[in-house]
Amino acid sequence: MDTSRREWLTGAGKLFTLGFATAAGVETSGQASLNSGGYDVRKHYWAMTIDIEKCIGCGNCVRACEKENGVPEGFFRTWVERYEIKGADLEHPQVSSPDGGKHGFPPSNRADTKQFFVPKLCNHCQDSPCVQVCPVGATFDSPDGVVLVDESYCLGCRYCVQACPYGCRYIHPEKRTVDKCTLCYHRITRGLTTACCEACPTQARVLADLANPADPVHEFLRTSKVQVLKPHMATRPKVFYRGLDGAVR
């Protein structure tokens, strides 16, 4: 393990703080400073919960992610889809996501339909296909459960983009390396929540620490009908949905 990789894992995401904040044009001096040695990757295991019934499709999460992480125009680390289902026809839902849902959704003209919104992002799988296919180890699992990318290693070969069953990766048009959701690693290692969760007006999205017995995620998982996307892929994703309709792909 080289110095930069060791700093990522034991230095509380300092490289992410500088790299992504600079890319996003954010001043780091005014943000909460790193607790010197205060973050211990062994004491956390990150996930996210999404309550479908609470999502209103406002696009706040998409805009917040774009601003926080310097996401290039036309690409998305997270996005929102609108599903419209007529009657009981779960096999043919009408799915739309204009500009990733960043600016919300136009009124629906479809009568007699069920409508709901589904936020999507990297699922930070425990058995990640993207990690398995990367030929140089640029995509890797952090000890605290986040799938990350070391862009200094990335070849831009697109193997991981093709392997991801959730369509959550893209090649950055300027860097020519892969980019995706990092669960705002530069924020969560400093005790903050993700930009998307912070911006959500209904708390439809909530950052969860599975290693913390006091985290509300345990009650959420115990008392709710929780599902994950594409369970048949056996990737063991860590984005947990409540109220996920069978029509969602």
C-alpha positions in Angstrom: 0.0 0.0 0.0 1.6 3.3 -1.0 1.6 6.6 0.9 -1.4 8.2 -0.9 -3.6 5.1 -0.3 -2.6 4.9 3.4 -3.5 8.6 3.8 -6.9 8.0 2.4 -7.7 5.2 4.8 -6.0 6.4 7.9 -5.9 10.2 7.5 -9.6 10.8 7.6 -10.1 11.4 3.9 -7.8 14.5 3.8 -7.1 14.0 0.1 -10.8 13.9 -0.6 -11.4 17.1 1.3 -8.8 19.0 -0.7 -9.4 17.4 -4.1 -13.2 17.5 -4.3 -13.6 20.8 -2.5 -11.2 22.4 -4.9 -13.0 20.8 -7.9 -16.3 22.2 -6.6 -14.9 25.7 -5.9 -15.5 25.3 -2.2 -13.4 27.1 0.4 -12.0 24.5 2.7 -10.7 27.0 5.3 -14.1 27.8 6.5 -15.2 24.2 7.0 -14.8 22.2 10.1 -11.1 21.1 10.3 -10.1 17.5 10.6 -9.9 16.1 14.1 -6.2 15.2 14.3 -6.3 11.5 14.2 -9.9 11.5 15.4 -11.5 9.4 12.7 -11.1 5.7 13.0 -12.1 3.7 10.0 -12.5 0.6 12.1 -15.3 2.1 14.1 -17.7 2.9 11.2 -19.5 1.1 8.4 -21.4 3.4 6.2 -24.7 2.9 4.4 -27.7 5.0 3.3 -31.5 4.6 3.8 -34.0 6.0 1.4 -37.7 6.3 2.1 -39.6 6.3 -1.2 -42.8 7.7 0.3 -40.9 10.8 1.6 -39.2 11.6 -1.7 -41.0 14.5 -3.5 -38.7 14.7 -6.5 -37.5 18.2 -5.8 -34.0 17.6 -7.1 -32.3 19.3 -4.1 -30.1 16.3 -3.6 -28.9 16.3 -7.2 -28.0 20.0 -7.1 -26.3 19.7 -3.7 -24.2 16.8 -5.0 -23.2 18.7 -8.1 -22.1 21.7 -6.1 -20.3 19.8 -3.4 -18.4 17.5 -5.7 -17.9 19.5 -8.8 -19.9 17.1 -10.9 -19.5 18.1 -14.6 -22.6 19.2 -16.5 -24.6 16.3 -18.0 -23.1 13.7 -15.5 -24.5 12.6 -12.2 -23.2 11.0 -9.0 -26.8 10.8 -7.8 -30.1 11.3 -9.7 -33.8 10.9 -9.3 -36.2 8.9 -11.4 -40.0 9.3 -11.6 -42.0 6.1 -12.0 -45.6 6.1 -13.3 -47.5 2.9 -13.3 -50.9 2.4 -14.8 -53.1 0.0 -12.9 -51.3 -3.2 -11.9 -48.9 -3.1 -14.9 -45.6 -3.4 -13.1 -43.8 -4.7 -16.1 -44.2 -1.5 -18.2 -43.6 1.5 -15.9 -43.1 4.9 -17.5 -39.7 6.1 -16.2 -38.5 9.7 -16.6 -35.5 11.6 -15.3 -35.1 14.9 -17.1 -31.6 16.2 -16.5 -31.3 13.6 -13.7 -34.3 15.2 -11.9 -32.0 18.1 -11.0 -34.7 20.7 -11.6 -37.7 18.6 -10.5 -40.3 17.1 -12.8 -43.0 18.6 -15.0 -46.6 17.8 -14.1 -47.8 14.4 -15.2 -50.6 14.1 -17.7 -51.2 10.5 -17.2 -54.6 9.7 -15.5 -55.2 6.7 -13.3 -51.5 6.1 -12.6 -49.4 5.5 -9.5 -46.5 7.9 -9.3 -43.4 8.0 -7.1 -39.8 9.1 -7.1 -36.7 6.9 -6.7 -33.3 8.5 -5.9 -30.4 6.5 -7.1 -26.6 6.5 -6.4 -23.7 4.2 -6.0 -24.8 1.3 -3.8 -21.4 0.8 -2.1 -21.8 -2.9 -2.4 -20.1 -5.3 -0.1 -19.4 -7.6 -3.0 -18.7 -4.9 -5.6 -18.4 -6.0 -9.3 -16.5 -2.8 -10.0 -13.8 -3.7 -7.4 -13.5 -7.2 -8.8 -12.9 -6.1 -12.4 -10.5 -3.2 -11.9 -7.2 -4.4 -13.4 -5.0 -2.0 -11.3 -6.9 -1.7 -8.0 -7.9 1.9 -8.6 -11.4 1.0 -7.4 -11.3 -0.4 -3.9 -13.3 -1.0 -0.7 -12.4 1.2 2.3 -12.5 -0.5 5.7 -15.5 1.6 6.7 -17.6 0.3 3.8 -17.3 2.9 1.1 -16.3 2.0 -2.5 -13.7 4.6 -3.5 -11.6 5.4 -6.6 -8.0 6.4 -6.5 -7.8 8.5 -9.7 -4.0 8.5 -9.6 -4.2 4.7 -10.5 -7.3 4.8 -12.7 -6.6 4.0 -16.4 -10.0 5.0 -17.7 -10.4 1.6 -19.1 -14.2 1.6 -18.4 -14.2 -2.0 -17.1 -15.9 -0.9 -13.8 -18.4 1.3 -15.7 -19.5 -1.8 -17.6 -19.5 -4.0 -14.5 -21.7 -1.8 -12.4 -25.3 -3.1 -12.5 -26.7 0.2 -11.3 -25.3 2.5 -13.9 -23.6 4.6 -11.2 -20.2 5.3 -12.8 -19.0 7.6 -15.6 -15.7 8.7 -17.1 -15.0 12.3 -16.1 -14.8 14.3 -19.4 -11.7 16.3 -18.3 -9.8 14.0 -16.0 -10.5 10.9 -18.2 -10.7 8.8 -15.1 -13.8 7.2 -13.5 -16.0 9.2 -11.2 -19.0 8.3 -9.0 -20.6 8.8 -5.6 -18.1 8.6 -2.7 -20.8 9.1 0.0 -19.1 12.5 0.4 -16.2 10.7 2.1 -14.5 14.1 2.7 -17.5 15.1 4.8 -18.5 11.9 6.6 -14.9 11.4 7.9 -15.3 14.8 9.6 -18.5 14.1 11.3 -20.8 15.6 8.7 -23.5 14.0 6.7 -23.5 13.8 2.9 -24.5 16.8 0.8 -27.5 15.1 -0.6 -28.8 14.1 2.8 -28.2 17.5 4.2 -30.2 19.1 1.3 -33.2 16.8 1.5 -36.2 18.7 2.8 -38.1 15.6 3.9 -35.3 13.4 5.2 -36.1 10.9 2.5 -32.3 10.1 2.4 -30.4 9.5 5.6 -26.7 8.6 6.1 -26.4 5.5 8.3 -23.6 4.0 10.3 -24.2 0.2 10.6 -21.3 -0.1 13.1 -23.0 2.3 15.6 -25.5 0.4 17.7 -27.2 3.7 18.6 -27.8 4.7 14.9 -31.5 4.8 14.0 -30.7 2.7 10.9 -31.1 -0.5 13.1 -34.7 0.5 14.0 -35.3 1.4 10.4 -34.1 -2.0 9.1 -35.9 -3.9 11.9 -39.4 -2.3 11.6 -39.6 -1.5 7.9 -40.2 -3.5 4.8 -36.7 -2.8 3.3 -35.5 -3.7 -0.1 -32.4 -3.2 -2.2 -32.0 -2.6 -6.0 -31.4 -5.7 -8.1 -31.0 -8.2 -5.3 -30.6 -11.0 -7.8 -27.2 -9.6 -8.7 -25.9 -10.7 -5.2 -23.8 -7.6 -4.7 -25.0 -7.0 -1.2 -25.7 -3.2 -1.7 -25.8 -0.9 1.3 -28.4 1.6 0.0 -31.6 0.4 1.7 -35.0 1.5 0.3 -38.3 1.5 2.2 -41.5 1.3 0.1 -39.7 0.2 -3.1 -42.2 -0.8 -5.7 -41.7 -4.0 -7.7 -41.7 -2.0 -10.9 -38.4 -0.3 -10.0 -35.4 -1.6 -12.0 
